[in-house]
Amino acid sequence: MAFGGFLKRAKEAVTGLARKASATLVAGVQKTAQTLRGGLDFLVGRKVDDEVADKLRDTLIAADVSAVMADDLVAKVQEAYRDREIKSKDEILTFLKEHIKQGFPPQASQPIWAVAGEPTVILVVGVNGSGKTTSIAKLAYRFKTDGRSVLLAPADTFRAAAVEQLVTWADRLGVEYIPARQGQDPASVAYQAVEKALARHSDVVIVDTAGRLDNKKNLMDELEKITRVIKKKLSSAPHEVLMVLDGNTGQVAVRQAKNFEHAAGVTGLIITKLDGTAKGGAVISMRAEVDLPVKWIGLGEKMTDLEPFDADVFVDEIFRTEPQPTP
């Protein structure tokens, strides 16, 4: 698409139903925005020569945009500059943002819901320490706040205290849960949850699973068993398999997502802990390198600090050219 088309799309976003970044998002991506802003200031009044191209690439990589994607973006900027489609720093930024946004179709990040009258079943997977259990609590809080009834299934029965941790969250949030014990068959916990949800007409079932690595065949087999057993009770389930990734790990998170992409039937990603890192660029590398949509982003400790991923708003914030004070 010619750059004129990018500018037209940008203007339509401003004059149309433009979405505004929340205070949580502004604060949560501040470190990434500072990293990008510090490097992009170098572009002021300069032509896009090799020195500027190298600086632009280094700046993108410093924010943990992958090297492959950084190279591609810089090459496109250089080409557009040679063709006189872009002439100023502001046009470079607009060009970069619109290219990145194109990789995130808005519909891809939308939650997948069950048909009316059936509970939506969500499996949550990820490596230990990624923020999996806290993300489940935040999802439950959000769904309950939206008026949906929620049932939690503590199917991480291998890790010591994992069941108690999820039950504590359920009690704190005032949502139902399935009683479970350490060592219990995880598939049986998930089955009971779906069975209870059908009987109680619950809206959402969230199933916690054991933290796993893709190279642990027994754990991957167990995840397949959970899915198989759930389908015996509700053939359309699970509707979502969400993988939780630690945003602090940057490109490591991208590699983990690639490894899980086909192994566990993952339908989307939750990127956590973005408030503590300048590696938010990894989020925009996800769509270029992993055929999985980012669906939720974690931006802090509070229950309200999990937000649906909106690529337009996210990209605009991390490429903001002027600091924006947190309201």
N, C-alpha and C positions, 0 to 999 in steps of 0.2 A: 504494500500500500504506500502511495506517495505521502510525503510529509504533510501535504495539504489536507489529506484525509485524516491524519492524526490530529491536526489543529482543529478541524471541524468537529471531530469526536470530543476533543477537550472542551470546546466551546459549548457543545450540546450538554455536556456533563454539568457545566456551570449554570446554564440557563434552564436545564431540566430539573429533575428530582435529585439534586445533588445531596449526597450523604455527608454528614458531619462526623468528624472523629470525636469519640468520647474523651472525657478527661483522663480516663484510665488508659486508653490507647496512647494519647499524647505523652503521658508520663512513662508508659511502659516501653515505648520505642525510643525514648530520649537518647540513650547511649548510642544506639545505632545511628540515629539522625545526626548526632554530634560528630561521629566518625565520618559519615558521608559529607556533612557540611564542611568540615575542616579540610577535606581533600578537594571538594568541588569548588571552593573559593579560589583555588589556583587557576580556574578556568577564566576568571574575569579578564576581559580585554585581550584574550589570547586566541590565536588561530589554532586549529587542531593539527599540530605537527606531531612528530614522533614523541617529543618530550611530553606534550599534553596527553597523548594517547597512553603513554606509559604511566603517567600520573593518574589518569582516570582508571586504568586497569588496577593499579595498586590500591586506589581508594575503594573500589568495588570489592576487591579481595579482602581488604582490611575489615569490611563489614560482613565478611564471610559469604559473599556471593561466590559461587564456585568458579574456578579458573576457566572452565569450559564456557560458562555463561558470560563471564567477564570478557573473555576474548571475543565472543560473538557480538556482544553489545558494543564494544569498542570498535570492532571492524565495521559495524553498521553506522556508527557515528562518523567514522572517517569517510566512509563512502558518501553519506549524506552531505558532509562538509564539502567534499570534492565536487559533488553535484550542485552545490550552492542551495541545497534545501534547508540547511541550517547555517546561521551566521553568528549567533550570540550565545552567551551562556544560558540564558533563559530558554532558548530554543533547543539547546543540547539537552537540558533537563527535561523539557516536555517530550522530546524525542525518546529519551531513555524510559521515562515513565510509561508512555503509551505503548512502547514495545513490550515492556514487562507486563503491563496489564492485559495485553492481548493473550498471554499465556494462561490466564485465569478466567475461563468462562464463568460468569456469575452463577449459572445454574448448577455447576459442578460442586459448589460449596454448600448447596442447600441440604438440610437433613433429609434422610429417606424415612418416610413414615409408613406404617402399616395401613391397610385399607380400613375404612370406618368399621368399628365394632370389634377390631382385633388389637391386642397390645403390640406396641412397637418394641421389638427386642433388640437390644444393643449389647454386643460383646465388646469389652475393652481389653486390649492387649498392650504389651510393651515390656521393655526390660526393667528390672528393679531399679528404683532410684529416679525414674523418669518423671514422677509426679502422678502416677496412675491412679492411686486411691484418692488423692485429693481432687483430681480432675473428675472422678466419678461423683464425689460429693458436690462439686460445683455444678456438674450437669444436673444432678438431682435437684439441687436448689433452684436452678434456672427453670427446669420443667415444672416444678411445683409452683414457683412464682407465676408462671404462665398459666396456671390453673389446671395442670395435668396431674393425675394421681401416679405416684412412682413406687415401684417395688425394687428393692436391691437384692441381688443374689451374691453372697460372699463365696464364690467358687475358687478363690485362691486359698485352698485348704492345705497347701504345703508349707507356706512360710509361717513361722511362729508369730502369733498374735495378729495375723492378717485378717482373720474373721472378726476378732474383737474390734479391730480398728474400724472396719466397715460398719459393724453394728453400732459402734459409738457414734459414727457419723449419722447413721439412720435415726437414732434416738435424738440426736441434736437437731436434725432437720425436721423431725416429725414425719418421716416416711416409713412405709412398711419394709420388712426384710424377711428373708427366709432363714430360720435358725440353721446353723451348720456347725460342725466341729472339725478341729484340725485332723487331717488324715482322711476325711470323708471323700468319697468319689466326687470330683468336681462336676461331672456330667449329671449326677443325680441331683445336685443342688440346683443346677440350671434348669433341669426338667421340672423340679418342684416349683421353681419360680414361675415358669411359663404356665404350668397347671394352675397355680394359685391366681395368677394374673387373669387367666381366662374365666375362672370362677368368680373373681371379685370385680371383673370388668376394669382392671387397671389400664391406664393409658400407656405407661412406659415400664419396661423391665430393663434394668442395667445389670449386666453380669460381669463381676470382677473375675479376672483369671490370673493364674500364676505368672509372675514375671519370667520371661523366657528369651533365649537367644535363638536365632533361626537355625543354628547348627546343633541344637539339642533335639534330636529326633523324637525322643520320648515325650517331650513337652509339646512339640508340634503335633504329634499323633494324638495327644490328649486334647488339644484344641479342636482337631478334626472330630474327635469323639463327641465333644460338647456340642458341636454344630449338628452332628448326625442325630444325637439324642433329642435335641431341641426340635428338630424337624419332625420327629415322630409325633410330637404334640401339636406343633403348628408348622405346617409345611412351608410357609412363606418366610419363616424366621431362620436365622437372625436377619434383621433388616439392615443393620449396620454392624460392621466390625471396625472399631476405631482404634488406631494405634497411637499411643501417647509417646511423644519424643521430647527430650530435654533440649530446649533452645540453647542452653549454655554450651552444648557440645557441637553446635554449628554443623560443619560438614560431616562429622561423625553421625549426626542424626540423619543426614541425607543418605549415608551409606546404609544405616540400619533400616530406613524406610525401603530402600531398594531391595534389601535382603528379604524383607517381610512381604514385599509387594504381592507375590504370587503364592507364597507358602501358606498364608493364613487367611486368604480371601478378604484382605483388608479393603474397606470401602472408603476410608478417609483418615485424616491425620488430625491429632490434637498436638499443637506445639506449645510447650509450657515454659515458664521461667524466662520469658522474653524481657521482663523488666530488669533483670540482673545482668544483661549481656549487651555487648555491641555487635553480636553476631546475627542480628535480625535478617541480614542479607541471605542467610541460609533458607529462610522461608520462601524467598522469591526464586531460589534455585530448585525448590522442590518440584514445581510443575514442569520445569525444563528437563529434569533428570529422572523423575519418578512419575509414573502414570497413576498418581493418586492425588485427589484434591485435599488441600488444607481446609478443614471444616471449623475448627475452633482454635483460638489462641489464648494462652494463659499469661496474664500481665501483672500478677501480684498475688498476695496472700489471702485477700478477702474473698468471700463466696461470690461476690459480684465481679471478680476479676477474671472471669472466663467469658470471652466474647465470640460471637460468630465471626468467621473470617470474611472480611470484605476487602478484596484485593485493591480496589480503587482507593479506598480510604487509607489502607495500610501503606501502599506505595507512595501516596501523596505525603503522608506523615514522615516516612523515613527519608524522603528527598526534600523535605521542607528547607527552603533556603535561608529562612530567618528563624531564630529560636522562638518558640511559642511558650509563654509561661503557663504552667499548669494552673487551671482555674481553682 
